[in-house]
Amino acid sequence: MNEEVFDDLMSSTDSALIVVTTAAENEQAGCLVGFHSQSSMSPAQYGFWLSKANHTYRMSLRSKHFAVHFLTTDDLAMAQRFGARSGEDVDKFRGLDVITTEQGVPLLTAVPNRIVVESITMLDDGGDHVSITARVISTETTGSFVPLRLSHLGDLPAGHDNAERAIHPSAGHRAPRQGGLTADG
Ligand SMILES: Cc1cc2nc3c(=O)[nH]c(=O)nc-3n(C[C@H](O)[C@H](O)[C@H](O)COP(=O)(O)O)c2cc1C
Protein backbone atom coordinates (compact mmCIF):
# COMPACT_ATOMS: atom_id res chain seq x y z
CA MET A 1 0.00 0.00 0.00
CA ASN A 2 1.37 3.38 -1.00
CA GLU A 3 0.61 5.76 1.89
CA GLU A 4 1.45 8.84 -0.13
CA VAL A 5 -1.13 7.94 -2.81
CA PHE A 6 -3.68 7.18 -0.10
CA ASP A 7 -3.01 10.59 1.50
CA ASP A 8 -3.33 12.31 -1.89
CA LEU A 9 -6.64 10.57 -2.58
CA MET A 10 -8.01 11.52 0.83
CA SER A 11 -6.93 15.16 0.65
CA SER A 12 -8.51 15.39 -2.82
CA THR A 13 -11.90 14.66 -1.23
CA ASP A 14 -11.37 17.88 0.78
CA SER A 15 -13.58 16.96 3.75
CA ALA A 16 -15.91 19.45 5.35
CA LEU A 17 -14.93 20.04 8.97
CA ILE A 18 -17.04 19.79 12.12
CA VAL A 19 -16.52 20.33 15.83
CA VAL A 20 -17.81 17.49 18.02
CA THR A 21 -18.52 18.38 21.64
CA THR A 22 -19.58 16.29 24.58
CA ALA A 23 -19.54 16.26 28.39
CA ALA A 24 -19.32 13.84 31.27
CA GLU A 25 -19.62 14.53 34.97
CA ASN A 26 -19.62 18.32 34.41
CA GLU A 27 -16.46 18.25 32.30
CA GLN A 28 -16.77 19.51 28.73
CA ALA A 29 -14.74 18.37 25.74
CA GLY A 30 -14.61 18.95 22.02
CA CYS A 31 -12.37 18.62 19.01
CA LEU A 32 -12.16 19.36 15.31
CA VAL A 33 -13.18 16.32 13.24
CA GLY A 34 -12.65 15.57 9.56
CA PHE A 35 -13.77 11.92 9.64
CA HIS A 36 -17.58 12.01 9.66
CA SER A 37 -20.72 11.38 7.60
CA GLN A 38 -24.45 10.84 7.61
CA SER A 39 -24.80 7.07 8.02
CA SER A 40 -28.55 6.43 7.70
CA MET A 41 -31.51 8.35 6.23
CA SER A 42 -34.41 6.75 8.08
CA PRO A 43 -33.82 6.66 10.95
CA ALA A 44 -31.53 9.68 10.69
CA GLN A 45 -28.09 8.64 11.91
CA TYR A 46 -24.66 10.22 11.90
CA GLY A 47 -21.20 8.71 12.29
CA PHE A 48 -17.84 10.17 13.23
CA TRP A 49 -14.43 8.92 14.26
CA LEU A 50 -12.45 10.06 17.29
CA SER A 51 -8.70 9.69 17.65
CA LYS A 52 -7.64 7.49 20.55
CA ALA A 53 -5.05 10.15 21.36
CA ASN A 54 -7.67 12.81 22.11
CA HIS A 55 -9.10 14.10 25.36
CA THR A 56 -12.49 14.16 23.58
CA TYR A 57 -12.20 10.43 22.89
CA ARG A 58 -11.51 9.70 26.54
CA MET A 59 -14.55 11.78 27.53
CA SER A 60 -16.65 9.94 24.92
CA LEU A 61 -16.11 6.71 26.83
CA ARG A 62 -18.25 8.21 29.61
CA SER A 63 -20.88 10.01 27.54
CA LYS A 64 -23.84 9.11 25.33
CA HIS A 65 -24.65 12.51 23.82
CA PHE A 66 -22.67 14.64 21.40
CA ALA A 67 -23.19 17.83 19.41
CA VAL A 68 -21.95 17.95 15.83
CA HIS A 69 -21.29 21.57 14.76
CA PHE A 70 -20.95 22.16 11.02
CA LEU A 71 -18.27 24.81 10.47
CA THR A 72 -18.55 27.45 7.75
CA THR A 73 -15.85 29.44 5.98
CA ASP A 74 -16.26 32.08 8.75
CA ASP A 75 -15.17 29.58 11.42
CA LEU A 76 -11.43 29.31 10.84
CA ALA A 77 -10.66 30.55 14.37
CA MET A 78 -13.07 28.00 15.83
CA ALA A 79 -11.34 25.22 13.87
CA GLN A 80 -7.99 26.36 15.24
CA ARG A 81 -9.32 26.58 18.79
CA PHE A 82 -10.73 23.02 18.71
CA GLY A 83 -8.16 21.39 16.44
CA ALA A 84 -4.77 22.69 17.49
CA ARG A 85 -4.92 22.44 21.30
CA SER A 86 -5.97 19.71 23.71
CA GLY A 87 -8.59 19.98 26.43
CA GLU A 88 -6.00 18.39 28.69
CA ASP A 89 -4.00 21.62 28.57
CA VAL A 90 -6.54 24.40 27.95
CA ASP A 91 -10.21 25.16 28.50
CA LYS A 92 -11.33 25.41 24.87
CA PHE A 93 -14.75 26.71 25.93
CA ARG A 94 -13.37 29.68 27.87
CA GLY A 95 -14.65 32.97 26.47
CA LEU A 96 -17.17 31.27 24.15
CA ASP A 97 -20.93 31.60 24.38
CA VAL A 98 -22.19 28.13 25.20
CA ILE A 99 -25.70 26.73 25.72
CA THR A 100 -25.90 23.46 27.59
CA THR A 101 -28.45 20.84 26.53
CA GLU A 102 -30.47 18.92 29.10
CA GLN A 103 -27.96 16.08 28.67
CA GLY A 104 -25.13 18.52 29.52
CA VAL A 105 -23.72 18.77 25.99
CA PRO A 106 -22.14 22.17 25.21
CA LEU A 107 -23.57 23.88 22.11
CA LEU A 108 -21.41 26.60 20.55
CA THR A 109 -23.66 29.61 19.97
CA ALA A 110 -21.33 30.89 17.26
CA VAL A 111 -21.83 27.70 15.22
CA PRO A 112 -25.62 27.47 14.83
CA ASN A 113 -25.75 24.73 12.17
CA ARG A 114 -25.66 21.61 14.30
CA ILE A 115 -27.22 18.36 15.40
CA VAL A 116 -27.36 16.65 18.77
CA VAL A 117 -26.92 12.89 18.65
CA GLU A 118 -27.17 9.94 21.00
CA SER A 119 -24.62 7.20 20.41
CA ILE A 120 -25.70 3.73 19.32
CA THR A 121 -22.35 1.99 18.87
CA MET A 122 -18.71 2.69 19.51
CA LEU A 123 -16.43 0.45 17.52
CA ASP A 124 -12.69 -0.01 17.88
CA ASP A 125 -11.58 -1.79 14.70
CA GLY A 126 -7.89 -1.62 15.57
CA GLY A 127 -7.19 1.68 13.79
CA ASP A 128 -6.03 4.86 15.49
CA HIS A 129 -9.61 6.22 15.62
CA VAL A 130 -12.81 4.68 17.03
CA SER A 131 -16.10 5.06 15.20
CA ILE A 132 -19.23 6.31 16.88
CA THR A 133 -22.57 5.87 15.15
CA ALA A 134 -25.40 7.86 16.60
CA ARG A 135 -29.11 8.62 16.34
CA VAL A 136 -29.93 12.24 15.52
CA ILE A 137 -32.15 13.62 18.29
CA SER A 138 -32.29 17.32 17.38
CA THR A 139 -31.34 19.61 14.52
CA GLU A 140 -30.81 23.36 14.10
CA THR A 141 -29.85 25.48 11.12
CA THR A 142 -29.76 29.08 9.97
CA GLY A 143 -30.03 27.96 6.34
CA SER A 144 -27.58 26.71 3.75
CA PHE A 145 -23.91 27.51 4.28
CA VAL A 146 -20.52 27.06 2.68
CA PRO A 147 -18.62 24.46 4.71
CA LEU A 148 -15.13 25.04 6.03
CA ARG A 149 -12.97 22.41 4.32
CA LEU A 150 -9.54 20.90 4.89
CA SER A 151 -8.10 23.01 2.07
CA HIS A 152 -9.15 26.23 3.86
CA LEU A 153 -7.10 25.34 6.92
CA GLY A 154 -3.63 25.21 5.46
CA ASP A 155 -1.18 23.36 7.67
CA LEU A 156 -2.84 23.19 11.08
CA PRO A 157 -0.91 20.88 13.39
CA ALA A 158 -3.41 18.81 15.43
CA GLY A 159 -3.39 19.19 19.21
CA HIS A 160 -2.59 15.48 19.46
CA ASP A 161 -0.59 13.29 17.13
CA ASN A 162 -2.36 9.97 16.38
CA ALA A 163 0.77 8.09 17.42
CA GLU A 164 0.19 9.35 20.97
CA ARG A 165 -2.56 6.80 21.62
CA ALA A 166 -2.10 4.96 24.87
CA ILE A 167 -2.29 1.41 23.48
CA HIS A 168 -0.57 0.68 20.19
CA PRO A 169 -1.41 -2.34 17.96
CA SER A 170 2.22 -3.44 17.98
CA ALA A 171 1.96 -3.67 21.77
CA GLY A 172 -0.39 -6.66 21.59
CA HIS A 173 -3.75 -5.14 20.62
CA ARG A 174 -6.44 -7.83 20.39
CA ALA A 175 -8.98 -8.09 17.56
CA PRO A 176 -12.03 -5.93 18.31
CA ARG A 177 -15.49 -7.28 18.96
CA GLN A 178 -18.23 -6.06 16.63
CA GLY A 179 -20.31 -3.26 18.11
CA GLY A 180 -18.28 -2.71 21.23
CA LEU A 181 -15.14 -1.15 22.52
CA THR A 182 -12.46 -3.59 23.58
CA ALA A 183 -11.28 -3.18 27.12
CA ASP A 184 -7.74 -2.53 25.97
CA GLY A 185 -8.89 0.41 23.83
C1 LIG B 1 -7.79 19.06 9.78
C2 LIG B 1 -7.93 18.25 11.03
C3 LIG B 1 -8.81 17.17 11.06
C4 LIG B 1 -8.94 16.41 12.23
N1 LIG B 1 -9.80 15.33 12.24
C5 LIG B 1 -9.97 14.63 13.38
C6 LIG B 1 -10.91 13.57 13.44
O1 LIG B 1 -11.56 13.21 12.45
N2 LIG B 1 -11.08 12.93 14.62
C7 LIG B 1 -10.38 13.28 15.75
O2 LIG B 1 -10.59 12.69 16.81
N3 LIG B 1 -9.45 14.28 15.71
C8 LIG B 1 -9.25 14.95 14.56
N4 LIG B 1 -8.35 15.98 14.52
C9 LIG B 1 -7.47 16.20 15.67
C10 LIG B 1 -8.08 16.92 16.85
O3 LIG B 1 -9.04 17.90 16.48
C11 LIG B 1 -6.97 17.60 17.67
O4 LIG B 1 -5.94 16.69 17.98
C12 LIG B 1 -7.51 18.25 18.93
O5 LIG B 1 -6.55 19.17 19.40
C13 LIG B 1 -7.83 17.22 20.02
O6 LIG B 1 -8.34 17.90 21.13
P1 LIG B 1 -8.70 17.16 22.49
O7 LIG B 1 -7.44 16.48 22.96
O8 LIG B 1 -9.14 18.28 23.40
O9 LIG B 1 -9.79 16.20 22.19
C14 LIG B 1 -8.20 16.75 13.38
C15 LIG B 1 -7.33 17.85 13.35
C16 LIG B 1 -7.19 18.59 12.20
C17 LIG B 1 -6.24 19.78 12.20
The ligand as an SDF file (V2000), in Angstrom:
LIG
                    3D

 31 33  0  0  0  0  0  0  0  0999 V2000
   -7.7850   19.0550    9.7790 C   0  0  0  0  0  0  0  0  0  0  0  0
   -7.9270   18.2490   11.0300 C   0  0  0  0  0  0  0  0  0  0  0  0
   -8.8080   17.1720   11.0590 C   0  0  0  0  0  0  0  0  0  0  0  0
   -8.9440   16.4100   12.2290 C   0  0  0  0  0  0  0  0  0  0  0  0
   -9.8020   15.3330   12.2370 N   0  0  0  0  0  0  0  0  0  0  0  0
   -9.9680   14.6340   13.3810 C   0  0  0  0  0  0  0  0  0  0  0  0
  -10.9120   13.5680   13.4360 C   0  0  0  0  0  0  0  0  0  0  0  0
  -11.5590   13.2080   12.4510 O   0  0  0  0  0  0  0  0  0  0  0  0
  -11.0850   12.9260   14.6190 N   0  0  0  0  0  0  0  0  0  0  0  0
  -10.3820   13.2840   15.7460 C   0  0  0  0  0  0  0  0  0  0  0  0
  -10.5940   12.6940   16.8060 O   0  0  0  0  0  0  0  0  0  0  0  0
   -9.4450   14.2780   15.7120 N   0  0  0  0  0  0  0  0  0  0  0  0
   -9.2500   14.9550   14.5640 C   0  0  0  0  0  0  0  0  0  0  0  0
   -8.3480   15.9750   14.5150 N   0  0  0  0  0  0  0  0  0  0  0  0
   -7.4670   16.2020   15.6670 C   0  0  0  0  0  0  0  0  0  0  0  0
   -8.0820   16.9160   16.8500 C   0  0  0  0  0  0  0  0  0  0  0  0
   -9.0410   17.8950   16.4760 O   0  0  0  0  0  0  0  0  0  0  0  0
   -6.9720   17.5990   17.6740 C   0  0  0  0  0  0  0  0  0  0  0  0
   -5.9410   16.6850   17.9810 O   0  0  0  0  0  0  0  0  0  0  0  0
   -7.5150   18.2500   18.9340 C   0  0  0  0  0  0  0  0  0  0  0  0
   -6.5510   19.1710   19.4050 O   0  0  0  0  0  0  0  0  0  0  0  0
   -7.8250   17.2240   20.0210 C   0  0  0  0  0  0  0  0  0  0  0  0
   -8.3380   17.9010   21.1330 O   0  0  0  0  0  0  0  0  0  0  0  0
   -8.6960   17.1590   22.4920 P   0  0  0  0  0  0  0  0  0  0  0  0
   -7.4370   16.4770   22.9600 O   0  0  0  0  0  0  0  0  0  0  0  0
   -9.1440   18.2760   23.3990 O   0  0  0  0  0  0  0  0  0  0  0  0
   -9.7900   16.1970   22.1930 O   0  0  0  0  0  0  0  0  0  0  0  0
   -8.1980   16.7460   13.3780 C   0  0  0  0  0  0  0  0  0  0  0  0
   -7.3280   17.8540   13.3530 C   0  0  0  0  0  0  0  0  0  0  0  0
   -7.1850   18.5920   12.1980 C   0  0  0  0  0  0  0  0  0  0  0  0
   -6.2410   19.7780   12.2040 C   0  0  0  0  0  0  0  0  0  0  0  0
  1  2  1  0
  2  3  1  0
  2 30  2  0
  3  4  2  0
  4  5  1  0
  4 28  1  0
  5  6  2  0
  6  7  1  0
  6 13  1  0
  7  8  2  0
  7  9  1  0
  9 10  1  0
 10 11  2  0
 10 12  1  0
 12 13  2  0
 13 14  1  0
 14 15  1  0
 14 28  1  0
 15 16  1  0
 16 17  1  0
 16 18  1  0
 18 19  1  0
 18 20  1  0
 20 21  1  0
 20 22  1  0
 22 23  1  0
 23 24  1  0
 24 25  2  0
 24 26  1  0
 24 27  1  0
 28 29  2  0
 29 30  1  0
 30 31  1  0
M  END
$$$$
